[in-house]
Amino acid sequence: MRALADAIAGSAIGEDGRRAAEIALETLKMEATRALSGLAGAASTTNAARDDACDEMFLWATQRGAMFKFVANVSEGGMREARASAAVDAGDAAARVPWDALLGVEQAVLSSSAPICEVLKQLTAMGDQIIMTIWLAAAMSGQDSRLYEAWAPTLRALPRAPCTALAWDVDTMRLVMDHDQVERLIDYQRKVRVQYDALFPALCEQVPEAFPASVFGDYSRFALAYDIWTSYAMKVQDPQTLQIYEVIVPGVFLCNHALYAHSVRYTSLERGTRAFRLELARGARPGDAITISYGRLDNADLMAYYGFTLPSNPYDRVVLSSLASQANEEQTAALARASEMCGVDLTELPACIALDGSLDRVLTQMRIMSAPQRFMEWCERIDGYHPYTVVDGELEYKVLCELRSHLCHLVAERQASEGSLSHRLSTVHHESTHSVANATRWYLSGQIGIMQSALARVDVLLASYGSGKRSRDEIE
């Protein structure tokens, strides 16, 4: 209330007073939301803090015609989130942001006459992600006010430190991750670096006034911009032209990922106006965290591209990278035929085991790759043959033993990593190590759970194997 009183007292000074009053009202809304969240039984925000940069961003967007039914909130753990400031029914919009307030190529690059934008206009074939990564790196450097002035409130609300695996140190990753995951993340880092090297320092030398070496000669600036854009941009589609854009939506980028989210990270723009509408699939009460689904991503992808993992992620899976990982021409042909017969793509390798630990898919892939010629013979010889059906009991027993041995090795490896992780967290007090370790925790736990579930099923099959044949009715 003191903030509002101060704003009203200063309202006589004109525009500054009005602006202060608007900020104070947003502050009161935020405090009311925090109080309501406790009454509504939502996650406690008693120790939550304001984020002044986000408050300014909401005000800036509102002045451009945006509407929000949520406010920024910073939890005790430091995580920023969006919490409903009013009740929102299913099907209603929790936010509406005009097209010209979205941060994307058309708004920030095509409408600007800054030297860098004049060059980027000729390079739009590279795609929104790279164009906006370059623009963001330049804008966040603060060297050309023509780039950032119009977007300053949104830019200030974006993080200034990397939060995903793109910035993780390889040695630190090796301390807390298994070999396969480290190699996957190193490959991701390498691909981003290749994109940077394809552009710089060549552009710095050819167009120094647009791409100063002080900004683009430093890979870390590009990597931070890439990290931010990958984490916060959304895909939106114009319903009239069907064109897809990548944009950062002010305010909405505070909505965190959830498995059973209120909305999705891909949406159609409002017909005619191209305004962004965040429509909720399920309602939210005042104080509820407004969430968005980033998609059906396993923990490995969440860890790489967003810097976190989730417990009991239903899309999680174990990749058997050293088992049934590459197929020769004969094996590929057999897997393709099996895919046509059962309506499941069995050509996708390496083989994987899903969260439920079901084995039919991976056993079929292993069986076919072990004996592709015999599989083709079964297809020709056996009426009504289904690829999941076991014909050769001896071969199946061999495949099961091989799978069991591989899973046991992986479980031991992951458990060792998990134990090592706990030990290092208690003995190493370096921020980067804890960042990697916290993101890794649920990944390791989930991997172990999936493999233990699969092992239990393998053991049952080995123990009860008798007929050497499983009917299609027994397919899980």
C-alpha positions in Angstrom: 0.0 0.0 0.0 2.9 2.3 0.7 4.1 1.9 -2.9 0.6 2.9 -4.2 0.4 5.9 -1.8 3.8 7.1 -3.0 2.8 6.8 -6.6 -0.5 8.7 -6.0 1.4 11.4 -4.2 3.7 11.8 -7.1 1.0 11.7 -9.8 1.0 15.5 -10.2 4.4 15.3 -11.9 2.7 13.8 -15.0 3.7 10.8 -17.0 6.3 9.6 -14.5 3.7 9.6 -11.8 1.2 7.7 -13.9 3.8 5.1 -14.7 4.7 4.8 -11.0 1.1 4.3 -10.2 0.7 1.6 -12.8 3.8 -0.2 -11.4 2.4 0.1 -7.9 -0.9 -1.4 -9.0 0.9 -4.4 -10.6 2.8 -4.8 -7.3 -0.4 -4.9 -5.3 -1.9 -7.4 -7.7 1.2 -9.6 -7.2 1.1 -9.4 -3.4 -2.7 -10.2 -3.5 -1.9 -13.2 -5.7 0.7 -14.5 -3.3 -1.8 -14.2 -0.4 -4.5 -15.9 -2.5 -2.1 -18.7 -3.4 -1.9 -19.7 0.2 -5.7 -19.6 0.6 -6.2 -21.6 -2.6 -3.9 -24.3 -1.4 -1.3 -23.7 -4.1 2.4 -24.0 -3.6 3.4 -21.6 -0.8 5.0 -18.3 -1.9 5.5 -16.9 1.5 9.2 -16.5 0.9 8.7 -15.5 -2.7 10.4 -12.4 -4.1 9.5 -9.8 -6.7 11.4 -9.5 -9.9 11.5 -5.8 -10.9 12.6 -6.6 -14.4 9.5 -8.8 -15.0 7.3 -6.1 -13.4 8.6 -3.6 -16.0 8.2 -6.1 -18.8 4.5 -6.7 -17.9 3.9 -3.0 -17.8 5.6 -2.4 -21.1 3.6 -5.2 -22.8 0.4 -3.9 -21.2 1.0 -0.4 -22.6 1.3 -2.1 -26.0 -2.1 -3.6 -25.6 -1.3 -6.9 -23.9 -3.5 -8.5 -21.3 -2.3 -10.9 -18.6 -4.2 -12.8 -15.9 -1.0 -13.8 -14.2 2.0 -12.1 -12.6 5.7 -12.9 -12.1 6.7 -14.8 -9.0 10.1 -15.9 -7.8 10.0 -18.9 -5.5 12.2 -19.5 -2.5 14.5 -21.6 -4.6 15.0 -18.8 -7.1 12.8 -20.2 -9.9 10.7 -17.7 -11.8 7.2 -18.6 -12.6 3.8 -17.2 -13.7 1.0 -17.3 -11.1 -2.6 -16.6 -11.8 -3.8 -13.2 -10.6 -7.4 -14.0 -11.4 -9.5 -17.1 -12.0 -9.2 -18.4 -15.6 -11.7 -20.9 -16.9 -10.9 -23.7 -19.3 -11.0 -22.3 -22.9 -10.3 -18.7 -21.8 -7.1 -16.8 -22.4 -4.7 -16.2 -19.5 -2.8 -13.8 -21.8 -3.2 -12.0 -25.0 -0.2 -10.3 -26.6 -0.4 -8.2 -29.8 1.7 -9.2 -32.8 3.9 -6.1 -32.6 4.8 -6.9 -28.9 6.1 -10.4 -29.8 9.9 -10.6 -30.2 10.7 -12.2 -33.5 12.3 -11.7 -36.9 9.5 -9.6 -38.4 9.2 -7.4 -35.3 12.9 -6.9 -34.4 14.8 -7.5 -37.6 12.7 -6.7 -40.7 11.4 -3.4 -39.2 14.8 -2.1 -38.2 17.4 -0.1 -40.2 20.3 -1.0 -37.9 23.4 -2.2 -39.9 23.2 -5.7 -38.5 19.5 -6.0 -39.4 20.2 -4.9 -43.0 22.6 -7.8 -43.3 20.3 -10.3 -41.4 17.4 -9.4 -43.8 19.5 -11.0 -46.6 20.1 -14.2 -44.4 16.6 -15.0 -43.4 16.9 -18.4 -45.2 19.0 -19.5 -42.2 15.8 -19.7 -40.2 14.3 -17.7 -37.2 16.4 -19.5 -34.6 19.8 -18.5 -36.0 18.7 -15.0 -37.1 17.3 -14.2 -33.6 20.2 -15.8 -31.8 22.5 -13.3 -33.7 20.1 -10.4 -33.1 19.8 -11.3 -29.4 23.6 -11.5 -28.9 24.0 -8.0 -30.4 21.0 -6.5 -28.5 22.1 -7.9 -25.2 25.6 -6.4 -25.7 24.0 -3.0 -25.5 26.3 -1.5 -28.1 23.7 -0.3 -30.6 20.7 1.4 -28.9 18.7 1.1 -32.2 18.5 -2.7 -31.6 17.6 -2.9 -27.9 15.7 0.4 -27.0 12.3 -0.7 -28.2 12.7 -4.1 -26.5 14.7 -3.1 -23.4 12.0 -4.2 -20.8 11.7 -7.7 -22.4 15.5 -8.0 -22.8 16.1 -7.1 -19.1 13.6 -9.8 -18.0 15.5 -12.5 -19.9 18.2 -14.4 -17.9 21.8 -13.2 -18.2 23.4 -16.6 -17.4 23.1 -19.8 -19.4 20.8 -22.4 -17.9 21.1 -25.5 -20.2 23.7 -28.1 -21.1 25.1 -25.8 -23.8 27.2 -24.1 -21.2 28.1 -27.1 -19.0 31.8 -28.0 -18.7 32.6 -31.4 -20.1 34.8 -32.4 -17.2 32.0 -31.4 -14.8 29.5 -33.5 -16.8 31.8 -36.5 -16.6 31.8 -36.2 -12.8 28.0 -36.7 -12.6 26.8 -38.3 -15.8 27.2 -41.6 -17.6 29.3 -41.9 -20.7 26.4 -42.0 -23.2 24.7 -38.9 -21.9 27.9 -37.0 -21.8 28.6 -37.9 -25.4 25.1 -36.8 -26.4 25.5 -33.4 -24.7 29.0 -32.9 -26.2 27.5 -33.6 -29.6 24.8 -30.9 -29.0 27.5 -28.4 -27.9 29.6 -29.3 -31.0 26.6 -28.7 -33.4 26.0 -25.2 -31.9 29.7 -24.4 -32.2 29.7 -25.5 -35.8 26.9 -23.0 -36.6 28.9 -20.2 -34.9 32.1 -21.1 -36.7 30.3 -21.1 -40.1 29.4 -17.4 -39.5 32.2 -15.9 -37.5 34.7 -14.4 -37.7 33.9 -14.2 -41.4 31.0 -11.8 -40.9 33.2 -9.7 -38.5 35.8 -9.3 -41.2 33.3 -8.7 -44.1 30.9 -6.4 -42.3 32.7 -5.1 -39.2 30.2 -2.2 -38.7 27.3 -4.7 -38.4 29.2 -7.5 -36.6 31.8 -6.0 -34.3 34.4 -8.4 -33.2 34.0 -7.2 -29.6 30.6 -8.9 -29.7 30.7 -11.7 -32.2 34.4 -12.6 -31.7 33.3 -14.1 -28.4 31.6 -17.5 -28.7 30.2 -17.2 -25.2 27.9 -14.4 -26.2 26.5 -16.4 -29.1 26.1 -19.5 -26.9 24.2 -17.5 -24.3 21.9 -16.0 -26.9 21.4 -19.5 -28.4 20.7 -20.9 -24.9 18.1 -18.2 -24.2 16.4 -18.4 -27.6 16.2 -22.2 -27.4 14.8 -22.1 -23.9 12.2 -19.3 -24.2 11.1 -19.0 -27.9 7.8 -20.6 -29.0 6.5 -21.7 -32.4 3.3 -19.9 -33.5 1.3 -20.2 -36.7 -0.6 -17.6 -38.7 -3.9 -19.3 -39.4 -4.4 -17.5 -42.7 -1.0 -18.0 -44.3 -0.1 -21.1 -42.3 3.4 -19.7 -41.9 5.2 -20.7 -38.7 7.2 -18.2 -36.7 9.5 -18.5 -33.7 9.0 -15.8 -31.2 9.6 -14.9 -27.5 6.3 -13.9 -26.0 6.8 -11.3 -23.2 5.4 -12.5 -19.9 4.4 -15.9 -21.3 8.0 -17.1 -21.3 7.7 -17.3 -17.5 5.3 -20.2 -17.8 7.2 -23.3 -16.8 6.9 -26.8 -18.3 4.6 -29.4 -16.7 3.5 -32.8 -17.7 -0.2 -31.9 -17.2 0.1 -28.3 -18.3 -2.6 -25.7 -18.8 -1.5 -25.1 -22.4 1.1 -26.1 -25.0 4.2 -24.4 -26.4 2.8 -24.3 -29.9 -0.2 -22.2 -30.8 -2.2 -20.6 -33.6 -2.2 -16.9 -33.7 -5.5 -14.9 -33.5 -7.0 -14.8 -37.0 -6.8 -11.3 -38.5 -4.8 -9.6 -35.8 -2.1 -12.2 -35.4 -2.2 -11.6 -31.6 -0.9 -14.4 -29.4 -3.5 -15.9 -27.1 -2.5 -18.3 -24.2 -5.7 -20.3 -24.0 -5.9 -22.8 -21.1 -7.0 -26.4 -21.6 -7.9 -26.5 -17.9 -8.9 -23.8 -15.5 -6.6 -22.0 -13.0 -7.5 -20.5 -9.6 -5.8 -17.3 -8.3 -2.4 -18.3 -7.1 -2.0 -21.3 -9.3 1.2 -21.6 -11.3 0.3 -21.3 -15.0 2.2 -24.0 -16.9 2.9 -24.9 -20.6 3.9 -28.2 -22.1 7.1 -28.1 -24.0 6.2 -31.3 -25.7 6.6 -35.0 -25.2 10.2 -34.8 -24.2 12.2 -37.3 -22.3 14.5 -36.2 -19.5 17.6 -36.4 -21.8 16.1 -33.7 -24.0 14.8 -31.6 -21.1 18.2 -31.7 -19.6 20.0 -30.7 -22.8 17.7 -28.0 -24.0 16.1 -26.6 -20.8 18.5 -27.5 -18.0 16.2 -29.6 -15.8 14.6 -33.0 -15.5 11.3 -34.3 -14.1 10.6 -37.2 -11.7 8.5 -40.0 -13.2 8.5 -38.5 -16.7 6.2 -40.7 -18.8 8.1 -39.9 -21.9 11.4 -41.0 -20.4 13.2 -44.0 -22.0 16.5 -45.9 -21.8 18.5 -45.8 -25.1 20.4 -49.1 -25.6 23.1 -47.4 -27.6 25.5 -50.4 -27.6 22.8 -53.0 -28.3 20.8 -53.1 -31.5 22.1 -49.7 -32.5 23.1 -50.0 -36.2 21.6 -52.2 -38.9 23.1 -53.4 -42.2 21.2 -53.5 -45.4 19.7 -56.9 -44.8 18.7 -56.1 -41.3 17.2 -52.7 -42.4 15.1 -54.5 -45.0 13.8 -57.0 -42.4 13.0 -54.2 -39.9 11.2 -52.3 -42.6 9.0 -55.3 -43.5 8.3 -55.9 -39.8 7.3 -52.2 -39.4 4.7 -52.6 -42.2 3.3 -55.7 -40.7 2.8 -54.5 -37.1 2.2 -50.7 -37.7 5.2 -49.7 -35.5 8.4 -48.2 -36.8 11.0 -50.8 -35.9 13.7 -49.2 -38.1 14.3 -46.5 -35.5 17.6 -47.3 -33.8 19.2 -47.6 -31.3 16.5 -49.6 -29.6 14.9 -48.0 -26.5 12.9 -49.2 -23.5 10.0 -46.9 -22.4 9.0 -45.9 -18.9 6.6 -48.8 -18.5 9.4 -51.3 -19.1 7.5 -53.1 -21.9 9.8 -55.3 -24.0 8.0 -56.4 -27.2 9.4 -53.7 -29.4 13.0 -54.0 -28.3 12.9 -57.9 -28.3 11.5 -57.9 -31.8 14.2 -55.5 -33.0 16.9 -57.7 -31.4 15.4 -60.9 -32.7 15.2 -59.6 -36.3 18.7 -58.2 -36.2 20.1 -61.5 -34.8 18.4 -63.5 -37.6 17.1 -61.3 -40.4 16.9 -64.2 -42.9 15.0 -66.5 -40.6 12.5 -63.6 -39.9 11.9 -63.2 -43.7 11.4 -67.0 -43.9 8.8 -66.9 -41.1 7.0 -64.1 -42.9 6.7 -66.3 -46.0 6.0 -69.7 -44.3 3.7 -68.9 -41.4 0.2 -67.8 -42.1 -0.9 -64.8 -40.0 2.6 -64.4 -38.6 3.1 -61.3 -36.5 6.7 -59.9 -35.9 6.1 -59.9 -32.1 5.4 -63.6 -32.1 8.2 -65.9 -30.9 8.9 -68.9 -33.2 12.3 -70.0 -32.2 12.5 -70.5 -28.4 16.3 -71.1 -28.4 16.9 -67.8 -30.3 14.5 -66.0 -27.9 16.3 -67.3 -24.8 19.6 -66.1 -26.3 18.1 -62.7 -27.0 16.7 -62.4 -23.5 20.0 -63.3 -21.9 21.8 -60.7 -24.0 19.3 -58.1 -23.0 19.5 -59.0 -19.4 23.3 -58.8 -19.4 23.2 -55.4 -21.0 20.6 -54.1 -18.6 22.5 -55.3 -15.6 25.6 -53.6 -16.8 23.7 -50.3 -17.4 22.0 -50.4 -14.0 25.3 -50.9 -12.2 26.8 -48.1 -14.2 23.9 -45.7 -13.4 23.8 -46.7 -9.7 27.5 -45.9 -9.5 26.9 -42.5 -11.1 24.0 -41.9 -8.7 26.3 -42.8 -5.7 29.1 -40.6 -7.1 26.6 -37.8 -7.6 25.5 -37.8 -3.9 29.1 -38.0 -2.7 30.3 -35.1 -4.9 27.3 -32.9 -3.9 28.4 -33.3 -0.3 32.1 -32.7 -0.9 32.2 -30.3 -3.9 30.8 -26.8 -3.4 31.1 -25.4 -6.9 28.1 -23.8 -8.4 28.6 -25.3 -11.9 28.9 -28.8 -10.4 25.6 -28.4 -8.4 23.9 -27.0 -11.5 24.8 -30.1 -13.6 24.1 -32.4 -10.7 20.6 -31.0 -9.9 19.6 -31.3 -13.6 21.0 -34.8 -13.7 19.3 -36.2 -10.5 15.9 -37.2 -11.9 17.5 -38.3 -15.1 19.6 -41.0 -13.3 16.8 -42.0 -11.0 14.4 -42.4 -13.9 16.9 -44.4 -16.0 17.5 -46.8 -13.1 13.7 -47.2 -12.5 13.0 -48.1 -16.2 15.8 -50.6 -16.3 14.8 -52.3 -13.1 11.3 -52.6 -14.3 12.5 -54.1 -17.6 14.9 -56.5 -15.8 12.0 -57.8 -13.7 10.1 -58.6 -16.9 13.1 -60.3 -18.5 13.5 -62.5 -15.4 9.8 -63.5 -15.5 10.1 -64.4 -19.2 13.3 -66.4 -18.6 11.8 -68.2 -15.6 8.5 -69.1 -17.2 9.7 -69.7 -20.8 8.3 -73.0 -21.8 6.4 -73.2 -25.1 9.0 -71.1 -27.0 6.1 -69.2 -28.6 4.1 -66.2 -27.5 0.7 -65.7 -29.1 -0.4 -62.3 -30.3 -2.9 -62.2 -27.5 0.0 -62.1 -25.1 1.5 -59.0 -26.6 1.6 -56.3 -23.9 
